Amino acid sequence: MTDVSVHEVGTRDGLQSISTFVPTEVKKSWCRAEFHAGVREIEVCSLVPLKLIPQFSDAGEVVRHALALEGLTVAALVPNLKGAEKAAELGVHKINYVISVSESHNRANVRRSTEESAADFERIVALCRSRPKEARPVVVGGLATALGCTMEGKVPEDRVRRLAVRLAEAGADEIILADTVGYGDPAMVRRLFGAVTRDLGAVPITAHFHDTRGLGLANVLAALDAGIRAFDASLAGLGGCPYAPGASGNISTEDLVFMLESMGLKTGVNLEKLLAVRRTVCAALGDQPFHGAIAKAGLPKGFTVATSA
């Protein structure tokens, strides 16, 4: 039993920004080690055209390895219907499909309008619903640049809310609200997540924050205040958006788990084991920009994990 669900996205969001190919065994061992540390959902890859991101040329092998870890929810990011078809064939549990709320960002990222991407999402839902129930993946609608865009600046809250409702009405099982370029602040987060939560009712919402300007964990607190209980994070803060120059990347999985457990919120993650995973992964990845405070400072004396009331 957990109070908050922590989703690892470094195996996708972090690795996609690394130009040199990371060995398949490193990816597989990363997934396996985090699972044994207690992480129960991992976005293991992106099913994009290999000419764009050759890093995921081994996606099939990594997905099959992750699926063998009983109890792990295996997710994959897809940019279009073709990617969703491949994800469904591989048998992933979750298909994460992302649309940028910002028109400029969406065109730069997937070379389509937001409207075209929304229509493609509807086709993906239809594809998944056509499959037998036991082989039907959860379909997640992700809204990138939900709190701001490096190309357009402020993103209207009403636009985010309308798009979230559209995806939910189209059949999204879950929604992700992402501060892709780190423009959000706690007041914005509390207001937007609260509004979308009211709009969507029972549809689960995950928060995806980047720590571009040092507000990542503060934004987590604001999202918690708005009732959010699922968060994406990346080991060692790896990742970031290619359209956000100078951005540091996602919030650190280790720092997120530490904060939540310190607050008495159970994550189910063994922090010492997670820190050991970080050391192994950082050593394997070599010269990369690693982030996160708890790995550098260490656990405070007397630290205890959250326990059941």
C-alpha positions as CSV (number, residue, x, y, z in Angstrom):
1,M,0.0,0.0,0.0
2,T,1.3,3.4,-1.0
3,D,0.2,7.0,-0.6
4,V,1.9,8.3,-3.7
5,S,3.0,6.6,-6.9
6,V,6.4,7.4,-8.3
7,H,6.9,6.7,-12.0
8,E,10.5,6.4,-13.3
9,V,10.9,8.1,-16.7
10,G,14.7,8.4,-16.9
11,T,15.0,5.3,-19.0
12,R,13.1,7.2,-21.6
13,D,13.3,10.9,-20.9
14,G,16.9,10.7,-19.7
15,L,18.3,8.4,-22.3
16,Q,16.8,10.1,-25.3
17,S,19.0,13.1,-24.7
18,I,22.2,11.0,-24.8
19,S,23.7,10.9,-28.2
20,T,25.9,7.8,-27.7
21,F,24.2,4.5,-27.6
22,V,23.7,3.1,-24.1
23,P,24.2,-0.7,-24.0
24,T,21.0,-2.7,-23.9
25,E,22.2,-4.6,-20.8
26,V,22.6,-1.2,-19.0
27,K,19.0,-0.3,-19.8
28,K,17.7,-3.7,-18.7
29,S,19.7,-3.8,-15.5
30,W,18.4,-0.2,-14.7
31,C,14.8,-1.3,-15.1
32,R,15.4,-4.5,-13.0
33,A,17.3,-2.7,-10.2
34,E,14.7,0.0,-9.9
35,F,11.9,-2.6,-9.8
36,H,13.7,-4.3,-7.0
37,A,14.1,-1.0,-5.2
38,G,10.3,-0.7,-5.1
39,V,9.5,1.4,-8.2
40,R,6.4,-0.1,-9.7
41,E,6.0,1.9,-12.9
42,I,8.7,2.7,-15.5
43,E,8.5,4.4,-18.9
44,V,11.1,2.2,-20.5
45,C,11.5,3.6,-23.9
46,S,10.1,5.8,-26.7
47,L,8.8,4.2,-29.9
48,V,9.9,6.8,-32.3
49,P,11.4,6.5,-35.8
50,L,15.0,5.2,-35.2
51,K,16.4,7.8,-37.6
52,L,15.3,10.4,-35.1
53,I,16.4,8.7,-31.9
54,P,18.5,5.6,-32.6
55,Q,19.0,5.3,-28.8
56,F,15.8,3.2,-28.7
57,S,16.7,0.7,-31.5
58,D,16.7,-2.0,-28.8
59,A,13.2,-1.0,-27.5
60,G,11.7,-4.4,-28.2
61,E,14.3,-6.3,-26.2
62,V,14.1,-3.8,-23.3
63,V,10.3,-3.9,-23.2
64,R,10.3,-7.7,-23.2
65,H,12.8,-7.8,-20.3
66,A,10.7,-5.3,-18.3
67,L,7.5,-7.2,-19.0
68,A,9.1,-10.3,-17.3
69,L,9.3,-8.3,-14.0
70,E,6.0,-9.4,-12.4
71,G,4.3,-6.5,-10.8
72,L,5.9,-3.8,-12.9
73,T,3.8,-1.5,-15.0
74,V,5.7,-1.1,-18.3
75,A,5.0,2.1,-20.2
76,A,6.3,3.4,-23.5
77,L,6.1,6.9,-25.1
78,V,4.6,7.0,-28.6
79,P,4.5,10.0,-31.0
80,N,1.8,8.7,-33.3
81,L,-0.5,5.9,-34.3
82,K,2.3,3.8,-35.8
83,G,4.2,4.0,-32.5
84,A,1.1,3.0,-30.7
85,E,0.6,0.0,-33.0
86,K,4.1,-1.2,-32.2
87,A,3.6,-0.6,-28.4
88,A,0.4,-2.7,-28.5
89,E,2.2,-5.5,-30.4
90,L,5.0,-5.5,-27.8
91,G,2.4,-5.8,-25.1
92,V,3.2,-2.7,-23.0
93,H,0.8,-2.0,-20.1
94,K,0.6,1.7,-20.8
95,I,0.9,3.8,-23.9
96,N,1.9,7.4,-23.1
97,Y,1.0,9.8,-26.0
98,V,2.1,13.4,-25.7
99,I,0.6,16.5,-27.2
100,S,2.1,19.9,-26.6
101,V,-0.5,22.5,-25.6
102,S,1.6,25.1,-27.3
103,E,1.1,25.0,-31.0
104,S,4.7,26.1,-31.8
105,H,6.2,23.4,-29.5
106,N,4.0,20.7,-31.0
107,R,5.0,21.6,-34.5
108,A,8.7,21.6,-33.6
109,N,8.4,18.3,-31.7
110,V,6.2,16.2,-33.9
111,R,5.7,18.4,-37.0
112,R,2.0,18.5,-36.6
113,S,-0.6,20.9,-35.3
114,T,-2.1,20.3,-31.9
115,E,-5.4,19.6,-33.6
116,E,-3.8,16.9,-35.8
117,S,-2.2,15.3,-32.8
118,A,-5.5,15.3,-30.9
119,A,-7.2,13.6,-33.8
120,D,-4.4,11.0,-33.9
121,F,-5.0,10.3,-30.2
122,E,-8.6,9.4,-31.0
123,R,-7.4,6.9,-33.5
124,I,-5.0,5.4,-30.9
125,V,-7.9,5.0,-28.4
126,A,-9.9,3.2,-31.1
127,L,-6.9,1.0,-31.9
128,C,-6.5,-0.1,-28.3
129,R,-10.2,-0.6,-27.7
130,S,-10.3,-2.9,-30.7
131,R,-8.0,-5.3,-28.9
132,P,-9.1,-8.1,-26.6
133,K,-9.7,-6.8,-23.1
134,E,-6.8,-8.8,-21.6
135,A,-4.4,-7.4,-24.2
136,R,-5.6,-3.8,-24.1
137,P,-3.1,-1.2,-22.9
138,V,-4.0,1.7,-20.7
139,V,-4.0,4.8,-22.9
140,V,-2.5,8.0,-21.3
141,G,-2.9,11.5,-22.8
142,G,0.0,13.7,-21.9
143,L,-0.1,17.4,-22.2
144,A,3.3,18.9,-22.6
145,T,4.1,22.6,-22.1
146,A,1.0,22.8,-19.8
147,L,2.6,25.5,-17.7
148,G,4.5,27.5,-20.3
149,C,6.6,27.2,-23.4
150,T,10.0,28.5,-24.5
151,M,8.5,29.5,-27.9
152,E,5.3,31.1,-26.9
153,G,5.8,32.0,-23.2
154,K,2.6,31.8,-21.2
155,V,0.1,29.0,-22.2
156,P,-3.5,29.9,-21.5
157,E,-5.0,27.8,-18.7
158,D,-8.3,27.5,-20.5
159,R,-6.5,25.9,-23.5
160,V,-4.9,23.3,-21.2
161,R,-8.3,22.5,-19.6
162,R,-10.1,22.2,-22.9
163,L,-7.5,19.9,-24.3
164,A,-7.5,17.7,-21.2
165,V,-11.3,17.4,-21.4
166,R,-11.1,16.5,-25.1
167,L,-8.6,13.7,-24.4
168,A,-10.6,12.4,-21.5
169,E,-13.8,12.5,-23.6
170,A,-11.9,10.7,-26.4
171,G,-11.2,7.8,-24.0
172,A,-8.0,8.6,-22.1
173,D,-7.7,6.3,-19.1
174,E,-5.2,8.8,-17.5
175,I,-3.9,12.3,-18.1
176,I,-0.4,13.7,-17.6
177,L,0.1,17.4,-17.1
178,A,3.8,18.2,-17.8
179,D,5.8,21.3,-17.1
180,T,8.1,20.4,-20.0
181,V,10.3,23.5,-19.9
182,G,10.1,24.3,-16.2
183,Y,8.0,27.5,-16.4
184,G,5.6,26.5,-13.6
185,D,5.5,27.9,-10.1
186,P,3.6,26.5,-7.1
187,A,0.7,29.0,-7.4
188,M,0.3,28.2,-11.1
189,V,0.5,24.5,-10.4
190,R,-2.0,24.6,-7.5
191,R,-4.5,26.5,-9.7
192,L,-4.1,24.5,-12.9
193,F,-4.1,21.0,-11.3
194,G,-7.0,21.9,-9.1
195,A,-9.0,23.1,-12.1
196,V,-8.2,20.1,-14.3
197,T,-9.0,17.8,-11.4
198,R,-12.4,19.3,-11.1
199,D,-12.9,19.2,-14.9
200,L,-12.0,15.5,-15.2
201,G,-13.6,14.0,-12.1
202,A,-12.4,10.5,-11.6
203,V,-9.8,10.4,-14.4
204,P,-6.4,10.0,-12.7
205,I,-3.8,12.7,-13.3
206,T,0.0,12.4,-13.1
207,A,2.3,15.4,-12.6
208,H,5.5,15.6,-14.7
209,F,7.8,18.4,-13.5
210,H,11.2,19.6,-14.6
211,D,13.6,21.4,-12.2
212,T,14.8,23.9,-14.8
213,R,14.5,26.9,-12.4
214,G,14.8,25.0,-9.1
215,L,11.0,24.8,-8.4
216,G,10.5,21.1,-9.2
217,L,9.9,19.9,-5.6
218,A,8.0,23.0,-4.7
219,N,5.7,22.3,-7.6
220,V,5.3,18.7,-6.3
221,L,4.0,20.1,-3.0
222,A,1.6,22.3,-4.8
223,A,0.3,19.4,-6.8
224,L,-0.1,17.4,-3.6
225,D,-2.2,20.2,-2.3
226,A,-4.4,19.9,-5.4
227,G,-4.9,16.2,-4.7
228,I,-2.4,14.7,-7.2
229,R,-0.9,11.4,-6.0
230,A,1.2,10.3,-9.0
231,F,4.5,11.8,-10.2
232,D,7.0,11.2,-12.9
233,A,10.7,11.6,-12.0
234,S,14.0,10.7,-13.5
235,L,17.0,9.1,-11.7
236,A,19.7,11.6,-11.2
237,G,17.5,14.3,-12.7
238,L,18.4,13.1,-16.2
239,G,16.5,14.4,-19.2
240,G,15.0,17.6,-20.3
241,C,13.5,19.2,-23.4
242,P,15.6,19.9,-26.5
243,Y,13.7,23.1,-27.0
244,A,14.6,24.5,-23.6
245,P,18.3,25.6,-23.8
246,G,20.1,25.4,-20.5
247,A,17.4,23.3,-18.9
248,S,18.6,21.0,-16.1
249,G,16.1,18.1,-16.6
250,N,13.4,16.3,-14.7
251,I,13.0,16.3,-11.0
252,S,15.3,13.7,-9.4
253,T,13.6,10.4,-8.4
254,E,15.8,10.1,-5.3
255,D,15.0,13.6,-4.1
256,L,11.3,13.1,-4.8
257,V,11.2,9.9,-2.8
258,F,13.2,11.4,0.0
259,M,10.8,14.4,0.3
260,L,7.7,12.3,0.2
261,E,8.9,9.7,2.7
262,S,10.1,12.5,5.0
263,M,6.6,14.0,4.9
264,G,5.1,10.6,6.0
265,L,3.8,9.7,2.5
266,K,4.6,6.1,1.6
267,T,6.0,5.5,-1.8
268,G,6.9,1.8,-1.5
269,V,10.5,2.7,-2.7
270,N,13.6,1.7,-0.7
271,L,15.6,4.9,-0.8
272,E,19.0,3.3,0.0
273,K,18.5,0.7,-2.8
274,L,17.4,3.6,-5.1
275,L,20.6,5.5,-4.3
276,A,22.6,2.3,-5.1
277,V,20.8,2.2,-8.5
278,R,21.8,5.8,-9.1
279,R,25.5,5.0,-8.4
280,T,25.5,2.1,-10.8
281,V,23.6,3.9,-13.6
282,C,25.8,7.1,-13.3
283,A,28.9,5.0,-13.5
284,A,27.6,3.3,-16.6
285,L,26.5,6.5,-18.3
286,G,29.8,8.3,-17.7
287,D,30.2,12.0,-18.5
288,Q,26.6,13.2,-18.2
289,P,25.1,16.1,-16.2
290,F,23.7,14.4,-13.1
291,H,21.5,16.2,-10.6
292,G,19.9,15.7,-7.2
293,A,20.8,16.8,-3.7
294,I,20.2,13.7,-1.5
295,A,22.8,11.7,-3.4
296,K,25.4,14.3,-2.7
297,A,24.5,15.2,0.9
298,G,23.4,11.8,2.1
299,L,20.5,10.8,4.2
300,P,20.1,12.9,7.4
301,K,20.9,11.2,10.8
302,G,17.8,9.6,12.1
303,F,15.9,9.5,8.8
304,T,13.1,7.0,8.8
305,V,10.7,6.1,6.0
306,A,7.0,6.7,6.2
307,T,5.0,4.0,8.0
308,S,1.4,3.1,8.1
309,A,-0.7,5.0,10.6
